[in-house]
Amino acid sequence: MSSPEASAGETKNGEYAGHDTRAMAELDGHPAGADELQALALTNYGHFTSMRVNDGRVRGLSLHLERLVRDCRRVFGADLDPERARDLVRRVADGRTGSFVVRVTVFDPTLGLGSPGASATPRLLVTTRPASKEALPPLRVRSCAYRRDLPTVKHVGLFNALHHRRAAQLAGFDDALFSWDGLISEGPTWNVGFVDGDRVIWPEADVLAGVTMTLLRRHRDHATAPVRLDPLDGIQAAFATNTSFGVRPISAIDAVDLPAEHAVFDDLRDAYASVPDEPLG
């Protein structure tokens, strides 16, 4: 479900359907070839992080690098040098002004469908895509019963998440909202938070703790509690967070309308903007 407010190639949920002329893909600092990327396309075993680069700086850069190190141990049983990852991101950002999104994907081209248990030598694929230039409109989301595999790992297995996003869009919504046993957890590529009075509540569930959510929790008082999908008792407002768009209101969950504006949203945006960017260099 695309939006007239979105820039060329951008869908209403803030993702991009294509690439601009500045998009690139480098594997360990060299142009990535089709043969090297075949394992990622066909086997699809690995993990990643995506970060928004603003004039050579990244908000939450240290957290992104910590995620890469942590997930590499979990997925491959291998160590990853965070400074090497930082250097590779700096390489693609060098001399580029403005804002764009960099994704660092960690995978091993030698691992195939029949040998995922072989000793792994992870490699780093760095790709870029445009960043949203303006604030995106509020999201209307449709709930679905789904829990991601290894939810605490930002892995590349996105089929089910995108399947539920597609189904939601075909039903007239902007995106999906996951729940399990009646408890809300997260969105396909974002965390969800709720407003109860002047409190911010994050769902008590197995979720991928996003960098944006982590930074917000450091700079404002928050609570964690189970949030039931039906009914949404006491919930006054809801919002989504990720590194691409920051804080974004949710204006509807299924048939329940929610306010697109709330004072807490402004507080969260101010708190997020107050977090200093970290230089890549």
C-alpha positions as a Markdown table, in Angstrom:
| # | Residue | x | y | z |
|---|---|---|---|---|
| 1 | Met | 0.0 | 0.0 | 0.0 |
| 2 | Ser | 2.0 | 3.0 | -1.3 |
| 3 | Ser | 1.5 | 6.6 | -0.2 |
| 4 | Pro | 1.4 | 9.8 | -2.2 |
| 5 | Glu | 3.5 | 11.3 | 0.5 |
| 6 | Ala | 6.3 | 8.8 | 0.0 |
| 7 | Ser | 9.3 | 9.6 | -2.1 |
| 8 | Ala | 10.0 | 7.6 | -5.3 |
| 9 | Gly | 10.4 | 3.9 | -4.6 |
| 10 | Glu | 9.3 | 4.3 | -1.0 |
| 11 | Thr | 6.4 | 2.4 | 0.4 |
| 12 | Lys | 4.1 | 3.7 | 3.1 |
| 13 | Asn | 5.7 | 1.5 | 5.8 |
| 14 | Gly | 9.0 | 3.3 | 5.2 |
| 15 | Glu | 10.8 | 0.5 | 3.3 |
| 16 | Tyr | 12.0 | 0.9 | -0.3 |
| 17 | Ala | 11.0 | -1.1 | -3.3 |
| 18 | Gly | 14.1 | -0.3 | -5.3 |
| 19 | His | 17.5 | 1.4 | -5.1 |
| 20 | Asp | 18.7 | 4.8 | -6.0 |
| 21 | Thr | 21.7 | 5.6 | -8.2 |
| 22 | Arg | 24.0 | 5.8 | -5.1 |
| 23 | Ala | 23.1 | 2.3 | -3.9 |
| 24 | Met | 26.0 | -0.1 | -3.7 |
| 25 | Ala | 27.0 | -3.5 | -2.4 |
| 26 | Glu | 30.5 | -4.3 | -1.1 |
| 27 | Leu | 31.7 | -7.6 | 0.4 |
| 28 | Asp | 34.6 | -7.2 | 2.7 |
| 29 | Gly | 35.4 | -3.8 | 1.1 |
| 30 | His | 35.2 | -5.0 | -2.5 |
| 31 | Pro | 32.4 | -4.9 | -5.1 |
| 32 | Ala | 30.1 | -7.9 | -4.4 |
| 33 | Gly | 29.8 | -10.4 | -7.3 |
| 34 | Ala | 26.9 | -12.6 | -8.2 |
| 35 | Asp | 28.8 | -15.8 | -7.3 |
| 36 | Glu | 29.6 | -14.5 | -3.8 |
| 37 | Leu | 26.0 | -13.5 | -3.2 |
| 38 | Gln | 24.5 | -16.7 | -4.4 |
| 39 | Ala | 24.6 | -18.4 | -1.0 |
| 40 | Leu | 22.9 | -15.4 | 0.6 |
| 41 | Ala | 20.2 | -15.5 | -2.1 |
| 42 | Leu | 19.6 | -19.3 | -2.1 |
| 43 | Thr | 20.6 | -20.5 | 1.4 |
| 44 | Asn | 19.7 | -17.2 | 3.2 |
| 45 | Tyr | 21.5 | -18.0 | 6.5 |
| 46 | Gly | 22.9 | -15.0 | 8.3 |
| 47 | His | 22.2 | -11.9 | 10.3 |
| 48 | Phe | 22.4 | -8.1 | 9.9 |
| 49 | Thr | 21.9 | -4.7 | 11.3 |
| 50 | Ser | 20.6 | -1.5 | 9.6 |
| 51 | Met | 21.7 | 1.9 | 10.6 |
| 52 | Arg | 20.8 | 5.4 | 9.5 |
| 53 | Val | 23.9 | 7.5 | 8.5 |
| 54 | Asn | 23.6 | 11.2 | 8.9 |
| 55 | Asp | 26.6 | 13.1 | 7.4 |
| 56 | Gly | 29.0 | 10.4 | 8.4 |
| 57 | Arg | 27.6 | 9.9 | 11.9 |
| 58 | Val | 25.2 | 7.2 | 13.3 |
| 59 | Arg | 22.9 | 7.5 | 16.3 |
| 60 | Gly | 23.4 | 4.3 | 18.4 |
| 61 | Leu | 26.5 | 3.1 | 16.4 |
| 62 | Ser | 27.9 | 1.3 | 19.4 |
| 63 | Leu | 24.7 | -0.6 | 19.8 |
| 64 | His | 24.7 | -1.7 | 16.2 |
| 65 | Leu | 28.2 | -2.9 | 16.4 |
| 66 | Glu | 27.4 | -4.8 | 19.7 |
| 67 | Arg | 24.5 | -6.5 | 17.9 |
| 68 | Leu | 26.7 | -7.7 | 15.1 |
| 69 | Val | 29.2 | -9.2 | 17.6 |
| 70 | Arg | 26.5 | -10.8 | 19.7 |
| 71 | Asp | 24.6 | -12.2 | 16.8 |
| 72 | Cys | 27.7 | -13.5 | 15.1 |
| 73 | Arg | 28.5 | -15.7 | 18.1 |
| 74 | Arg | 24.9 | -16.9 | 18.2 |
| 75 | Val | 24.5 | -17.6 | 14.5 |
| 76 | Phe | 28.0 | -18.7 | 13.5 |
| 77 | Gly | 29.8 | -19.4 | 16.8 |
| 78 | Ala | 32.4 | -17.0 | 15.6 |
| 79 | Asp | 33.9 | -13.7 | 16.7 |
| 80 | Leu | 33.4 | -10.5 | 14.7 |
| 81 | Asp | 35.7 | -7.5 | 14.9 |
| 82 | Pro | 33.5 | -4.5 | 15.5 |
| 83 | Glu | 36.2 | -2.1 | 14.3 |
| 84 | Arg | 36.4 | -3.9 | 11.0 |
| 85 | Ala | 32.6 | -3.5 | 10.6 |
| 86 | Arg | 32.9 | 0.1 | 11.4 |
| 87 | Asp | 35.7 | 0.6 | 8.9 |
| 88 | Leu | 33.6 | -1.0 | 6.1 |
| 89 | Val | 30.6 | 1.2 | 6.9 |
| 90 | Arg | 32.9 | 4.2 | 6.9 |
| 91 | Arg | 34.2 | 3.2 | 3.5 |
| 92 | Val | 30.8 | 3.3 | 1.8 |
| 93 | Ala | 29.9 | 6.5 | 3.7 |
| 94 | Asp | 33.1 | 8.3 | 2.9 |
| 95 | Gly | 32.4 | 11.6 | 1.1 |
| 96 | Arg | 28.6 | 11.1 | 1.1 |
| 97 | Thr | 26.5 | 13.8 | 2.7 |
| 98 | Gly | 23.0 | 13.8 | 3.8 |
| 99 | Ser | 21.1 | 10.8 | 5.2 |
| 100 | Phe | 20.9 | 7.2 | 4.0 |
| 101 | Val | 20.6 | 3.7 | 5.4 |
| 102 | Val | 23.5 | 1.2 | 5.6 |
| 103 | Arg | 22.8 | -2.5 | 6.1 |
| 104 | Val | 25.6 | -4.8 | 7.3 |
| 105 | Thr | 24.8 | -8.4 | 6.5 |
| 106 | Val | 27.0 | -11.2 | 8.0 |
| 107 | Phe | 27.0 | -14.5 | 6.1 |
| 108 | Asp | 29.4 | -17.2 | 4.9 |
| 109 | Pro | 29.2 | -18.0 | 1.1 |
| 110 | Thr | 30.6 | -21.4 | 1.7 |
| 111 | Leu | 27.8 | -22.7 | 3.8 |
| 112 | Gly | 25.1 | -24.5 | 1.7 |
| 113 | Leu | 21.8 | -26.1 | 2.4 |
| 114 | Gly | 23.4 | -29.4 | 3.1 |
| 115 | Ser | 26.3 | -28.2 | 5.3 |
| 116 | Pro | 25.2 | -25.4 | 7.6 |
| 117 | Gly | 27.0 | -27.1 | 10.4 |
| 118 | Ala | 30.4 | -26.7 | 8.8 |
| 119 | Ser | 33.0 | -24.4 | 10.3 |
| 120 | Ala | 32.1 | -20.8 | 9.4 |
| 121 | Thr | 34.1 | -17.9 | 8.2 |
| 122 | Pro | 31.6 | -15.0 | 8.2 |
| 123 | Arg | 32.0 | -12.2 | 5.7 |
| 124 | Leu | 30.5 | -8.7 | 5.8 |
| 125 | Leu | 28.2 | -7.4 | 3.1 |
| 126 | Val | 27.6 | -3.7 | 3.2 |
| 127 | Thr | 24.7 | -2.3 | 1.2 |
| 128 | Thr | 23.0 | 1.1 | 1.1 |
| 129 | Arg | 19.5 | 2.4 | 0.4 |
| 130 | Pro | 17.8 | 5.8 | 0.6 |
| 131 | Ala | 16.5 | 7.1 | 3.9 |
| 132 | Ser | 13.1 | 8.7 | 4.4 |
| 133 | Lys | 13.5 | 12.4 | 3.8 |
| 134 | Glu | 10.4 | 13.5 | 5.7 |
| 135 | Ala | 8.2 | 12.3 | 8.5 |
| 136 | Leu | 6.1 | 9.4 | 7.4 |
| 137 | Pro | 2.4 | 9.2 | 8.0 |
| 138 | Pro | 0.9 | 7.2 | 10.9 |
| 139 | Leu | 0.6 | 3.5 | 10.5 |
| 140 | Arg | -2.6 | 1.5 | 10.3 |
| 141 | Val | -1.7 | -2.1 | 11.3 |
| 142 | Arg | -3.5 | -5.4 | 11.3 |
| 143 | Ser | -2.8 | -7.9 | 14.0 |
| 144 | Cys | -1.8 | -11.5 | 13.3 |
| 145 | Ala | -0.7 | -14.5 | 15.4 |
| 146 | Tyr | 3.0 | -15.0 | 14.7 |
| 147 | Arg | 6.2 | -15.3 | 16.6 |
| 148 | Arg | 9.6 | -15.0 | 14.8 |
| 149 | Asp | 12.2 | -17.7 | 14.9 |
| 150 | Leu | 15.0 | -16.7 | 17.3 |
| 151 | Pro | 13.3 | -13.4 | 18.0 |
| 152 | Thr | 16.2 | -11.9 | 19.9 |
| 153 | Val | 18.5 | -12.3 | 16.8 |
| 154 | Lys | 18.2 | -9.9 | 13.8 |
| 155 | His | 18.5 | -12.7 | 11.2 |
| 156 | Val | 17.9 | -12.6 | 7.5 |
| 157 | Gly | 15.0 | -15.1 | 7.6 |
| 158 | Leu | 12.3 | -12.5 | 6.7 |
| 159 | Phe | 9.9 | -14.6 | 4.7 |
| 160 | Asn | 7.2 | -15.0 | 7.3 |
| 161 | Ala | 7.4 | -11.4 | 8.5 |
| 162 | Leu | 7.1 | -10.1 | 4.9 |
| 163 | His | 4.3 | -12.6 | 4.2 |
| 164 | His | 2.3 | -11.1 | 7.1 |
| 165 | Arg | 3.1 | -7.6 | 6.0 |
| 166 | Arg | 1.9 | -8.4 | 2.4 |
| 167 | Ala | -1.3 | -9.9 | 3.8 |
| 168 | Ala | -1.9 | -6.8 | 5.9 |
| 169 | Gln | -1.4 | -4.5 | 2.9 |
| 170 | Leu | -3.6 | -6.6 | 0.7 |
| 171 | Ala | -6.3 | -6.2 | 3.3 |
| 172 | Gly | -6.0 | -2.4 | 3.2 |
| 173 | Phe | -3.6 | -1.8 | 6.1 |
| 174 | Asp | 0.0 | -0.4 | 6.1 |
| 175 | Asp | 1.7 | -3.2 | 8.1 |
| 176 | Ala | 1.3 | -6.2 | 10.4 |
| 177 | Leu | 1.5 | -6.3 | 14.2 |
| 178 | Phe | 2.5 | -9.6 | 15.7 |
| 179 | Ser | 0.9 | -11.2 | 18.7 |
| 180 | Trp | 1.2 | -14.6 | 20.4 |
| 181 | Asp | -1.2 | -16.2 | 22.9 |
| 182 | Gly | -3.1 | -12.9 | 22.7 |
| 183 | Leu | -0.1 | -10.8 | 23.8 |
| 184 | Ile | 1.3 | -8.1 | 21.5 |
| 185 | Ser | 5.0 | -8.4 | 20.7 |
| 186 | Glu | 6.4 | -6.4 | 17.7 |
| 187 | Gly | 6.1 | -5.4 | 14.0 |
| 188 | Pro | 7.9 | -7.0 | 11.1 |
| 189 | Thr | 10.8 | -4.5 | 11.2 |
| 190 | Trp | 10.0 | -2.3 | 14.2 |
| 191 | Asn | 9.3 | -2.3 | 17.9 |
| 192 | Val | 6.0 | -1.2 | 19.2 |
| 193 | Gly | 5.3 | 0.9 | 22.3 |
| 194 | Phe | 2.2 | 2.1 | 24.0 |
| 195 | Val | 1.0 | 5.1 | 26.0 |
| 196 | Asp | -1.0 | 4.7 | 29.2 |
| 197 | Gly | -1.5 | 8.1 | 30.8 |
| 198 | Asp | 2.0 | 9.6 | 30.8 |
| 199 | Arg | 3.7 | 6.2 | 30.9 |
| 200 | Val | 5.4 | 4.5 | 28.0 |
| 201 | Ile | 4.9 | 0.7 | 28.0 |
| 202 | Trp | 6.9 | -1.8 | 26.0 |
| 203 | Pro | 5.3 | -5.2 | 25.5 |
| 204 | Glu | 6.6 | -8.0 | 27.8 |
| 205 | Ala | 7.4 | -10.5 | 25.1 |
| 206 | Asp | 10.2 | -12.2 | 23.2 |
| 207 | Val | 11.2 | -9.4 | 20.8 |
| 208 | Leu | 14.2 | -8.1 | 19.0 |
| 209 | Ala | 15.3 | -5.2 | 21.1 |
| 210 | Gly | 15.8 | -2.5 | 18.5 |
| 211 | Val | 18.5 | 0.2 | 18.8 |
| 212 | Thr | 16.0 | 3.0 | 18.7 |
| 213 | Met | 13.9 | 1.4 | 21.5 |
| 214 | Thr | 17.1 | 0.8 | 23.6 |
| 215 | Leu | 18.1 | 4.4 | 23.2 |
| 216 | Leu | 14.7 | 5.7 | 24.2 |
| 217 | Arg | 14.6 | 3.5 | 27.3 |
| 218 | Arg | 17.9 | 5.1 | 28.4 |
| 219 | His | 16.5 | 8.6 | 28.1 |
| 220 | Arg | 13.0 | 8.4 | 29.5 |
| 221 | Asp | 11.2 | 6.5 | 32.2 |
| 222 | His | 9.5 | 3.4 | 30.8 |
| 223 | Ala | 7.7 | 0.2 | 31.9 |
| 224 | Thr | 7.5 | -3.3 | 30.5 |
| 225 | Ala | 4.3 | -5.2 | 30.9 |
| 226 | Pro | 2.1 | -7.7 | 29.0 |
| 227 | Val | -0.1 | -5.9 | 26.5 |
| 228 | Arg | -3.2 | -7.8 | 25.5 |
| 229 | Leu | -4.5 | -7.4 | 22.0 |
| 230 | Asp | -8.1 | -7.8 | 23.0 |
| 231 | Pro | -9.1 | -5.6 | 24.6 |
| 232 | Leu | -6.6 | -2.8 | 24.6 |
| 233 | Asp | -7.6 | -1.7 | 28.1 |
| 234 | Gly | -6.0 | 1.6 | 29.2 |
| 235 | Ile | -4.0 | 2.1 | 26.0 |
| 236 | Gln | -4.3 | 5.7 | 24.9 |
| 237 | Ala | -1.9 | 5.7 | 22.0 |
| 238 | Ala | 0.6 | 3.5 | 20.2 |
| 239 | Phe | 3.8 | 4.1 | 18.2 |
| 240 | Ala | 6.4 | 2.2 | 16.2 |
| 241 | Thr | 10.2 | 2.7 | 16.4 |
| 242 | Asn | 13.1 | 1.8 | 14.3 |
| 243 | Thr | 16.4 | 3.3 | 13.0 |
| 244 | Ser | 15.0 | 4.4 | 9.7 |
| 245 | Phe | 12.1 | 6.6 | 10.9 |
| 246 | Gly | 12.7 | 7.0 | 14.6 |
| 247 | Val | 9.3 | 7.4 | 16.4 |
| 248 | Arg | 6.1 | 6.9 | 14.2 |
| 249 | Pro | 2.5 | 7.0 | 15.5 |
| 250 | Ile | 0.2 | 4.1 | 15.0 |
| 251 | Ser | -3.3 | 5.4 | 14.2 |
| 252 | Ala | -5.2 | 2.1 | 14.1 |
| 253 | Ile | -4.8 | -1.5 | 15.3 |
| 254 | Asp | -7.4 | -3.6 | 13.5 |
| 255 | Ala | -10.7 | -1.8 | 14.0 |
| 256 | Val | -9.5 | 0.3 | 17.0 |
| 257 | Asp | -8.6 | 3.9 | 16.1 |
| 258 | Leu | -5.9 | 5.6 | 18.0 |
| 259 | Pro | -4.7 | 9.3 | 18.1 |
| 260 | Ala | -2.1 | 10.2 | 15.5 |
| 261 | Glu | -0.8 | 12.9 | 17.8 |
| 262 | His | 0.0 | 12.7 | 21.5 |
| 263 | Ala | 2.3 | 14.8 | 23.8 |
| 264 | Val | 4.3 | 11.7 | 24.7 |
| 265 | Phe | 5.2 | 11.3 | 21.0 |
| 266 | Asp | 6.8 | 14.7 | 21.1 |
| 267 | Asp | 8.7 | 13.8 | 24.3 |
| 268 | Leu | 10.0 | 10.6 | 22.7 |
| 269 | Arg | 11.1 | 12.4 | 19.5 |
| 270 | Asp | 12.9 | 15.1 | 21.6 |
| 271 | Ala | 14.6 | 12.4 | 23.7 |
| 272 | Tyr | 15.7 | 10.5 | 20.6 |
| 273 | Ala | 17.0 | 13.7 | 18.9 |
| 274 | Ser | 19.0 | 14.5 | 22.0 |
| 275 | Val | 21.0 | 11.3 | 21.7 |
| 276 | Pro | 24.3 | 12.4 | 20.1 |
| 277 | Asp | 25.4 | 10.7 | 16.8 |
| 278 | Glu | 28.6 | 8.8 | 16.9 |
| 279 | Pro | 31.2 | 9.4 | 14.2 |
| 280 | Leu | 32.1 | 6.6 | 11.9 |
| 281 | Gly | 35.6 | 8.0 | 11.6 |
